[in-house]
Amino acid sequence: MIRPLTVETALTTGHLDLVTTAVSVATLGAYWWGWRRSQVTLGRGVVFSLLGVGVWIVATASSVGAYADTLFWVRALQVVLLLLVAPFGLALGMPLTVLRDACAPAGRARFDRALGSRAARALTHPAVTSGVILVTPWLFYLTPWYTAVLRGDALDVATRLLFVLVGLGYFVTRLQLDPVPHRRPQSLSLLITLVETIGDGLLGVVLWQGPDIAHAYYAALDRGWGPSPRTDQIIGAGVLWILGDVVGLPFLLALFGRFRAEQESVAVEVDAALDAADRDAGVEPTDSAAPGPAPAGLWWEADPELRRRFGR
């Protein structure tokens, strides 16, 4: 029987997960091999390695992976790490950009064709990516899927990999740091985030107030330590609800940063278009930053169109 979970065992207990470790290490190696040929900054590479791959390994090979089949709340912590935290770190590393830059010209052309395909556009639509990441935890906890994962190693490994893929697809299309089939306004991403926050909180309430999940499995463990199965599930519901919102704050800040950059870009384009229109109309552009005497008369007399309309 597994030892009681304490601070000591949390720091010293590990979990042998050869498949996930091999996949994550191979992903890290491939990323840095391609990074040498790309223009992605070193900082993004470090974030990819630590927040992305590092959290991925911690969620599976550390005590989190060791106690995920024993305590409901530890499994909930693992879900948050694999579905939200690790994919967010991977997406910040701009892996698709690294992949494209590492390809030869022919490979880049194939990459661009695949990215612009109808299938890619459909799969990366906000309704699809947001719907999948919202529905996945609901299906995981409220169907036999959860109990099957507790009882089967192969399905457990496959589910963990699926969580990372679902989260990565979501964050890549929402952050839009990498090439995507269709760029959408960040204001839409901010609105979607508000809706998703409600959905995440609702799942926490359902698990908190609803019946015990996998009651027979946890009762058969007869661990004799830690919280009761009911308290364990309540803690897990809080982990999904509160921790999910907390780890979503950096994502929200990143979206705000992208939104601000998008608005600044739009402002520059509008200014350039107005300057071009002035040049076409034969109006000399003025330097708003240059100091000069204040125009005399009413404020609208300085505008030629308004002056013409009002006969001044």
HUNORWO-V966611 format. One record per helix or strand of 3 or more residues. SS is the DSSP state (A for helix, B for strand). FROM is the first residue (numbers start at 1). LEN is the number of residues. Records with the same first field share a line. If there is no record, write none. Layout:
# HUNORWO-V966611
SS=FROM-LEN  FROM-LEN
This chain:
# HUNORWO-V966611
A=7-6  18-18  42-20  63-5  72-21  95-8  105-11  118-6  126-17  145-7  153-23  186-24  215-7  229-52  299-4  304-6
